[in-house]
Structure formats: structure tokens, C-alpha cells
């Protein structure tokens, strides 16, 4: 089992013919992902070759969906055009849009997230590595060879790098799905959305939640866990040593006063029954203990 992304997922890549789109489409195909087309209005009707695999380019998401049955779009377009790309995908009623782009203006994200929700389209990201269901499909930039086998852990993370590290450290156990939700102040899919999906997935036995300083997403996730999650949850919060008032890589990782600190998030999670590691490696050991 997996959440959001399965072996049957058919993927379009918006911006496939750009540098990043070409690089990561090639990697997704190598991982066994069913990439059925790209989208670029200026190159519609052409094909792109990836080590002998020809992928058609369509003029719009709607055209690509009609021709291929695609149900996922991965967005590799520059920040000024991201809102238009997500809006186009939502207008076509595609079920899932994965926005890899970093540097999207927050007001654009607010608008396209609401627009997509109204049309029944789930957005993951922006500023995220995407998601992977090992052995099934890989939508985004997560390297499939970190943890190639399916397993019992569900992972939801704000941080791409920490997603990779925890997947590597727990590769012998394996993952049902790992979701990088992104580190911006506003994202389309939250920790809570993923917690609910993993709770309902019969083959996810344990959930790993990775957060970081800034905002209150982890505190809200802790409240949700206390009320609704019956499976064991292990957590890690990045930023215990971060200086107050400094942004730490992600646009959402800024602390003002006592709000959004790593210690406050750790306390909230532990009060909800979550075991929180002090380092990624310790977090991995906690997962092994619980399993």
C-alpha cells in the first residue's frame, strides 16, 4: 500500500523540457515511474528522448490527461510561472500536483492552494522534494536508490535533506511512502493530511514526522496525533541550536521569541505520546525500538 502515489500513477511533468525537468524526468523514469508526458505549449507535438524512452510533449495539462490518462503532475517551472502552472492543472481536474519549485511568492501559494482545493486537486509543496512510494513510483527529486524497497514506515517531512537521511538510515526496514511537504510558511499538504492518510493505510505500521523550527505546524500535528492517530509516531525537530530571529534555509524556519522553537515543538509532540529524537540517527534508533 501507499498514500497519494502508487504503481498505477501516471505522471505529467510541467516544464519537462527545461534543464531541471529533463534531469529529474530521466531519474524518475529510471526509478520505474510511469512518466506519460511533458507539458510545454511552445514544444507541443514533439517528443523528448530519455535514454531510448520517448516521452510526448503536450500543449496543456488537459491535453496530456486526455491523451494519456495522467493523474499526477510534477511542476518544474520558475517561480513567476508556478501559480499559472498549478492553476492550469487544477482547471484540468488532475487529482495531484507536486510543486518542486523553490522561491514561490507566499501570496501565490495561498491563491493556488485555495483554487486547487476548490477543484478537488491536492497540492504537495511548493519548495519540496516530492514523494516516493518505493518500488512503485517516484514523483519529484527524491533519489530512489536511498531506500529502494517498500516497507512499513510512513514518513512526512518539511525537510528534503532530512527525508533523504532518515530514508537511508532506515532503508533495511523500508517505507510505504515518504512525503516531503516543503518548508515554506504555506504548503498545500500538511503534516496532518499525511498523518490521516498513514493512519488509514493498513500497511503503514509506524509514522516518522520530521519538523523544524518556525510556525506551529508541529504543535497542530501533535494535537491531531493525540486525538486521532493510533499508530506509533516518532519525531525529529531540526533547529535546536538555531539562533533566535534567524531564517534557517526554509522560508518558514524563523523563530520569534518563544514561538516556534524546537523545544516547544518537542514538548508538544512528547505530550501527545510521540518519541522525539535529538539527532536523525537517534530518531532512527527510536524507530527500530518501536518496531
C-alpha positions as CSV (number, residue, x, y, z in Angstrom):
1,X,0.0,0.0,0.0
2,X,1.0,3.7,-0.3
3,X,-0.6,7.1,0.1
4,X,-1.2,9.6,-2.7
5,X,1.2,7.8,-5.2
6,X,1.0,4.2,-6.4
7,X,2.3,1.9,-9.2
8,X,-0.7,2.9,-11.2
9,X,0.0,6.6,-11.1
10,X,0.5,8.2,-14.5
11,X,2.7,11.4,-14.4
12,X,2.9,14.5,-16.4
13,X,5.9,16.8,-16.0
14,X,5.1,20.5,-16.4
15,X,8.4,22.1,-17.5
16,X,9.8,18.7,-18.6
17,X,11.9,20.2,-21.4
18,X,13.8,22.6,-19.2
19,X,17.1,21.7,-17.5
20,X,15.7,20.6,-14.2
21,X,12.7,19.0,-15.8
22,X,14.9,16.9,-18.2
23,X,17.3,15.8,-15.4
24,X,14.6,14.7,-13.0
25,X,12.3,13.2,-15.6
26,X,15.3,10.9,-16.6
27,X,15.8,10.0,-13.0
28,X,12.1,9.3,-12.4
29,X,11.9,7.1,-15.5
30,X,15.0,5.2,-14.3
31,X,13.2,4.6,-11.0
32,X,10.3,2.9,-12.8
33,X,7.9,5.9,-12.6
34,X,5.3,5.9,-15.3
35,X,6.0,9.3,-16.8
36,X,3.5,9.6,-19.7
37,X,4.2,13.1,-21.0
38,X,5.5,16.6,-20.5
39,X,3.8,19.9,-20.9
40,X,5.2,22.9,-22.8
41,X,2.9,24.9,-25.1
42,X,5.9,26.0,-27.2
43,X,7.0,22.4,-27.9
44,X,3.7,20.7,-28.2
45,X,3.7,17.8,-30.6
46,X,7.3,16.9,-30.1
47,X,8.9,14.1,-28.1
48,X,11.8,14.1,-25.7
49,X,14.2,11.2,-25.6
50,X,15.4,9.8,-22.3
51,X,17.9,7.0,-22.8
52,X,15.8,5.4,-25.5
53,X,12.4,6.2,-24.0
54,X,10.4,8.7,-26.0
55,X,8.0,10.9,-23.9
56,X,5.5,13.1,-25.8
57,X,5.1,16.8,-25.1
58,X,1.7,18.3,-24.9
59,X,0.4,21.8,-25.1
60,X,-1.5,21.7,-21.8
61,X,-2.3,19.6,-18.8
62,X,-5.8,18.9,-20.1
63,X,-4.4,17.7,-23.4
64,X,-2.0,15.5,-21.7
65,X,-4.6,14.0,-19.4
66,X,-7.0,13.3,-22.3
67,X,-4.3,11.5,-24.3
68,X,-2.7,9.5,-21.5
69,X,-5.0,9.3,-18.5
70,X,-2.4,11.1,-16.4
71,X,-3.5,11.7,-12.7
72,X,-0.4,13.4,-11.3
73,X,1.6,16.4,-12.4
74,X,5.1,17.4,-11.2
75,X,5.9,21.0,-11.6
76,X,9.4,22.2,-12.6
77,X,8.7,25.8,-13.7
78,X,10.3,29.0,-12.5
79,X,8.6,30.8,-9.5
80,X,6.9,33.6,-11.6
81,X,5.0,30.9,-13.6
82,X,4.2,28.4,-10.8
83,X,0.8,29.8,-9.9
84,X,-0.3,29.7,-13.6
85,X,1.0,26.1,-13.9
86,X,-0.9,24.9,-10.8
87,X,-4.0,26.8,-11.8
88,X,-3.9,25.1,-15.2
89,X,-3.5,21.7,-13.6
90,X,-6.4,22.3,-11.3
91,X,-8.6,23.5,-14.2
92,X,-7.9,20.2,-15.8
93,X,-9.1,18.5,-12.5
94,X,-5.9,16.4,-12.1
95,X,-6.0,14.8,-8.7
96,X,-2.4,15.5,-7.5
97,X,0.1,18.3,-8.3
98,X,3.6,18.1,-6.9
99,X,5.3,21.5,-6.9
100,X,9.1,21.2,-6.7
101,X,9.8,24.9,-7.4
102,X,11.6,26.9,-4.7
103,X,11.0,30.7,-4.1
104,X,7.3,30.8,-5.0
105,X,5.8,34.0,-3.5
106,X,3.7,33.1,-0.5
107,X,0.7,35.1,-1.8
108,X,0.8,33.0,-5.0
109,X,0.8,29.8,-2.9
110,X,-2.1,31.0,-0.9
111,X,-4.1,31.6,-4.1
112,X,-3.3,28.5,-6.0
113,X,-3.7,26.3,-2.9
114,X,-7.2,27.6,-2.3
115,X,-8.0,27.4,-6.0
116,X,-6.9,23.8,-6.2
117,X,-8.8,22.8,-3.1
118,X,-12.0,24.1,-4.6
119,X,-11.5,21.9,-7.6
120,X,-10.5,18.8,-5.8
121,X,-6.8,18.9,-6.6
122,X,-4.3,18.0,-3.9
123,X,-1.1,20.1,-3.9
124,X,2.2,18.9,-2.4
125,X,4.7,21.7,-2.0
126,X,6.0,24.1,-3.1
127,X,9.7,24.1,-2.2
128,X,9.6,20.3,-1.7
129,X,11.3,17.2,-2.9
130,X,8.1,15.5,-3.8
131,X,7.1,12.0,-2.7
132,X,8.1,8.4,-3.3
133,X,6.4,5.1,-2.8
134,X,9.4,2.8,-3.1
135,X,9.1,0.1,-5.7
136,X,6.1,1.8,-7.1
137,X,6.6,5.4,-8.2
138,X,8.7,8.5,-7.5
139,X,7.3,11.9,-8.2
140,X,9.8,14.7,-7.7
141,X,13.5,14.7,-6.8
142,X,13.9,12.1,-4.1
143,X,16.6,9.6,-5.1
144,X,15.0,6.2,-5.5
145,X,18.2,4.3,-4.6
146,X,18.3,5.6,-1.0
147,X,15.7,3.1,0.1
148,X,14.6,1.0,-2.9
149,X,12.3,-1.4,-1.1
150,X,8.8,-1.0,0.2
151,X,8.3,-1.3,3.9
152,X,6.3,-0.5,7.0
153,X,7.2,3.1,7.7
154,X,5.4,6.2,6.6
155,X,7.4,9.4,6.6
156,X,6.3,13.1,6.4
157,X,8.9,15.8,6.4
158,X,9.3,19.5,6.0
159,X,13.0,19.0,5.0
160,X,14.2,17.3,1.8
161,X,17.6,16.6,3.2
162,X,16.3,15.0,6.4
163,X,13.9,13.0,4.3
164,X,16.9,11.5,2.5
165,X,18.8,10.9,5.7
166,X,16.0,9.1,7.5
167,X,15.2,7.0,4.5
168,X,18.8,6.0,4.2
169,X,19.2,5.2,7.9
170,X,16.0,3.1,7.9
171,X,16.5,1.5,4.4
172,X,16.6,-2.0,5.8
173,X,13.0,-1.6,7.1
174,X,11.7,0.4,4.1
175,X,8.8,2.8,3.6
176,X,5.2,2.7,2.4
177,X,5.5,6.3,1.2
178,X,7.8,9.2,2.1
179,X,6.3,12.7,1.6
180,X,8.3,15.9,1.5
181,X,5.6,18.6,2.2
182,X,8.0,21.5,1.8
183,X,9.3,24.1,4.2
184,X,7.5,27.3,3.1
185,X,5.2,29.1,5.5
186,X,2.2,27.9,3.4
187,X,2.1,24.5,1.8
188,X,-0.6,22.6,0.0
189,X,-0.4,19.3,2.0
190,X,0.3,19.4,5.8
191,X,1.7,17.1,8.4
192,X,-1.9,16.4,9.5
193,X,-3.0,15.5,5.9
194,X,-0.3,12.9,5.8
195,X,-0.9,11.6,9.3
196,X,-4.5,11.0,8.5
197,X,-3.6,9.1,5.3
198,X,-0.9,7.0,7.0
199,X,-3.4,6.2,9.8
200,X,-5.8,4.8,7.2
201,X,-3.1,2.8,5.3
202,X,-3.2,-0.8,6.6
203,X,0.4,-1.5,5.7
204,X,2.0,1.6,7.4
205,X,2.9,0.4,10.9
206,X,4.8,3.4,12.2
207,X,4.9,7.1,11.2
208,X,8.0,9.3,11.2
209,X,7.3,13.0,11.5
210,X,10.1,15.5,10.7
211,X,9.6,19.1,11.5
212,X,11.7,22.2,12.0
213,X,11.6,25.5,13.8
214,X,9.2,28.2,12.9
215,X,5.4,28.3,12.8
216,X,3.0,26.0,14.6
217,X,2.6,23.1,12.2
218,X,4.2,20.6,14.5
219,X,2.1,21.7,17.5
220,X,-1.1,21.3,15.5
221,X,0.1,17.9,14.3
222,X,0.7,16.9,17.9
223,X,-2.9,17.9,18.8
224,X,-4.1,15.8,15.9
225,X,-2.0,12.8,16.9
226,X,-3.4,12.9,20.4
227,X,-6.9,12.8,19.2
228,X,-6.8,10.7,16.0
229,X,-3.6,8.6,15.5
230,X,-3.4,5.2,17.0
231,X,-0.2,4.1,15.3
232,X,3.2,4.8,16.9
233,X,4.8,8.1,15.8
234,X,8.5,9.0,16.1
235,X,9.6,12.6,15.5
236,X,12.6,14.8,14.9
237,X,12.7,18.6,15.0
238,X,15.5,20.4,13.2
239,X,16.8,23.6,14.7
240,X,17.6,23.1,18.4
241,X,20.8,25.2,18.0
242,X,19.3,27.8,15.7
243,X,19.9,31.4,16.8
244,X,16.7,33.4,17.6
245,X,15.4,35.6,14.8
246,X,17.4,34.0,12.0
247,X,15.9,32.2,9.0
248,X,17.4,28.8,8.6
249,X,17.2,27.8,4.9
250,X,13.5,27.3,4.6
251,X,11.3,30.4,4.4
252,X,9.2,29.1,7.3
253,X,12.1,28.3,9.6
254,X,12.2,31.5,11.6
255,X,11.7,31.9,15.3
256,X,10.5,35.0,17.1
257,X,10.6,34.9,20.9
258,X,9.4,31.6,22.3
259,X,7.0,30.9,19.4
260,X,8.0,28.1,17.1
261,X,11.1,26.9,18.9
262,X,12.4,23.3,18.7
263,X,11.9,22.8,22.4
264,X,8.3,23.9,22.3
265,X,7.6,21.6,19.4
266,X,9.4,18.7,21.1
267,X,7.3,19.3,24.3
268,X,4.0,19.3,22.3
269,X,4.9,16.1,20.5
270,X,6.0,14.3,23.6
271,X,2.8,15.2,25.4
272,X,1.0,13.6,22.5
273,X,2.9,10.3,23.0
274,X,5.5,10.9,20.3
275,X,9.1,9.9,21.0
276,X,11.3,12.7,19.7
277,X,15.0,12.0,18.8
278,X,17.7,14.6,19.4
279,X,19.5,13.7,16.2
280,X,18.5,12.0,13.0
281,X,20.5,8.9,13.9
282,X,18.9,8.7,17.4
283,X,15.5,9.1,15.7
284,X,16.2,6.1,13.5
285,X,17.2,4.1,16.6
286,X,13.8,5.1,18.2
287,X,12.0,3.8,15.2
288,X,13.8,0.4,15.4
289,X,12.9,0.2,19.1
290,X,9.2,0.8,18.4
291,X,9.1,-1.7,15.6
